[in-house]
Amino acid sequence: MNGKKIAFFDFDGTITTRDSLLEIIKFLKGGTAYYTGMLLNMHWFMANQIHLISASLLKEKILSYFFSGTPENVFKEQCDQFAECDLPGFIRKGAIAEMDRLRREGFEMVIVSASAENWIRGFANRQSLGLIATKLEVKNGLITGKLEGKNCSGGQKVIRIKERWDLKVYEEIYVYGDSPADKPMMALATRSFYQPFRKA
C-alpha cells in the first residue's frame, strides 16, 4: 500500500450542533419569517414523517418557499456571509481538533453533506477540505428551490464518493457520521466514528 489516507465527514450534527439549513433560513429571513414559514409548511413535515413524501421533496418545498426567485449572485453573497458570521457559532470544537490532528497525519479530508454546497463551501475552503454536497438548481440566474440531481444523503453519499475517489488506493479511510443516513458511507471505512464529537 502507498500509505494514502482520507477522511469523510458528515456535516450537520457531526461537525455542527445544529441543522445548517434551518440556521441559514433564520439568519437570512429573521425569526418571525422563519417561524411563520415553518408553520405554513408544517403539513409537508407531517407528510414526510408518515412517509407520504421523501426527505428530498420536503427539502425542495422548504427551499422553494424561502429562496425561490433569489438571484444566484445574491444568494452566494448571503451564504458567504452566513458561513463567516453565523456558522462558526455552532461548529463543534472537537471536530476542528480532529481535523487538525488528521491534517498533521497527512489525511485528505472531505465533507459529504445532504445540505447545499452553497453555505458549506466557505467553511470547507477555510479548513482546506474537499466538499461533496447537494446542489441547488439555478435557472435564468435564479435559485428555483429545487435540487439539481439527487439529494446527497444515505446511499447517494457512497455513489458520489466513488465517482470521485478510487478507495482501493487508500490504506486508511476514516468516516465520521451522526445519523442512520450516514451508515452506508460509514460502511466504506477502515475506521468509522458515530457521533464522535458529542459531549456525554
Secondary structure, DSSP 8 states (H G I E B T S, - for coil): ----EEEEE--TTTTBSS-HHHHHHHHHH-HHHHHHHHHHTHHHHHHHHTTSS-HHHHHHHHHHHHHTT-BHHHHHHHHHHHHHHTGGGGB-HHHHHHHHHHHHTT-EEEEEEEEEHHHHHHHHHHTT-EEEEEEEEEETTEEEEEEES--S-THHHHHHHHHH--GGG-SEEEEEE-SGGGHHHHTT-SEEEESTTS--
